[in-house]
Amino acid sequence: MFLPRPIAAVKAAASAEVARGGRIEASFRVLDSSGAPVDALLPVEIRVYDAAGRELDGAGYTCAVGGTAKVSLLTNLDDAPGDYRIVCRDRASGLTDTVTVRRAKKSWWKCLFK
């Protein structure tokens, strides 16, 4: 891939906490050597794992338009207790970043009756 500046980093961000059965909102930026998002269409791989290492549905491949990608994934009520781990990999450079989302301590039935 020919770019004016090389890809230098992948930065991931996500909501700090999610309720069981709630939605994780995450975004990823592919940055060049000046720290700006890469102005290109880049293939990225996004994987979301629960505390037991099981992958959530909805993760996979997408395109970072202008160096930015956003995903919204629904968690399951039966996910293992603990934090979620979100891994983003830029397929063009191979660079990755990981972010952790804490699962709220609410009981699952309270999530159903908001």
N, C-alpha and C positions, 0 to 999 in steps of 0.2 A: 504494500500500500504506500503510495507516495503522498506525503503530507508536508506542508511548509515547515512544521516543527514536529519532532518525534513525540510519541505518546509517552508520558512520564509517570502517570499515576491514575489509579481508579479510586474514587472516594464514594463511600456508601453512607447513607443516612436513613434513619427509620424512626418511627414513633418509639418513645421510650418504653411504653407499656401497652399491652393488649389484653383484653379480657378473653377468657376461654370462649371459643366460638365467635370471637370478634375478628375484625379485619386489620391486617398489618399493611400500613402504607409505607412504602420504601422508595427511595430515589437513588440513582447512581449517576456519577459524572465521570467521564473519561477526560483527563486533563493533559494538555501538552506541556512542554518544558517551561512555558511562561506562566503556567498555572491557570490558563483559560481553557474552557471546554473545547474539545477538538471539533472543528466545523466540518463534520463529515457524517456519513451514515456508517455506524460501526456495529458489528455483530457482538452482542453480549449474551452471556449465559448467567441466569439467575437461579439459584437453588435456595430453598428454605427448608430447614430441618428442625424438628422438635427436639426436646431434651434427650430422647432415646435414639436420635439419629435417623428417624424416619422422615422421608421427604414429603412435604405437603404438596397437594394437587395444585396445579396452576403455575408452578415454577417451570422454567425451561429457557427457551431462547427468545430473544427479542432484538430490536434494533434501537440503538442509541442515536436518536436524531439530533444533530448538532451537539453530540457528545453527552446527551442526557437521556436517561430512561427512567420511567416511573412504573411501579407495579403496585397492585392492590390484591392481596391474597387473604382468603378467608381461612381462619384456623378451625380446627375440629374440636368438638366437645370432649372427645376421648384422647386428645394429645397427651403425651407423657408430661407429668409435672416438671416444671423447670422452664428455662429460657429457650427462646427460639434463636437459631443462628441463620443469618442470611449471608450468602456468599455470592458475590458478583465477579465474573471474570470477563475481561475484554478479550474476545477471541482473536483480534488483530495483533495484540501485543503479548497476550498471555498473562498480563498483570491482573491481580485479584485484590479484593478488599472484603472484609467480613465485618458485619455489625450484629450486635446482640439485642434482642427485644425481650424485656422481662414480661413474664405472664403475671397478670393481676391475681391477687389472692382470693378474689370473690368465688363463691361457690357457683357451679355451672347453672343451677336453676334460677339464680338471680339474673343471669344474663338473658334468660328467656322472657322475663317479665320486667322489662325496663320501664 
